[in-house]
Amino acid sequence: MTQHLAFIGLGSNLEDPCRQLQRAFVAIEKLPGTCLIAQSSLYSSAPLGYANQSDFVNAVAKVSTMLGPRELLQALLQIEQSHGRERTFRNAPRTLDLDILLFGEVQLHEEGLTIPHPQMHLRAFVLKPLLEIAPSVIIPAVGSATRAMESCIDQSLERLVDYA
């Protein structure tokens, strides 16, 4: 079986978000055939879409995995569920949100799974922690994450916890 390099976005704004992300890093490390290579610092950011909610805490994990994209997604959804994730409406508050940002060089658009994540290049709360652990990362069909971050400079982020 082949090892794949993947990046996972983590987010939470309910029930002690920093602790939710710390627990999620542990759960990701325990996935079958998966090794947590790096985890970014935790960052606080204002919510997007639905503004009437608490700020989010976000981070990015870099993993090596033998799981395929769909298997990894299913495993991440199970972790979300174990953290009490409820999908009430789009951009709703959540205990835990886990997104596959990048999966090697894969470009994929299937029902329920798009890689690279379709909005990642527009979101400082994804790009800043991603660049912290992978400074030269390229987003397929987009280009340099560093260049993408330049267009997000007006989005404010606050570093909360430094793991990198």
Secondary structure, DSSP 4 states (H G I P E B T S, - for coil): ---EEEEEEEEE-SSSHHHHHHHHHHHHHTSTTEEEEEEPPEEEE--SS--SSPPEEEEEEEEEESS-HHHHHHHHHHHHHHTT----STT---S-EEEEEEETT--EEETTEEES-TTGGG-HHHHHHHHHH-TT-EETTTEEHHHHHHTTTTS--EEEE---
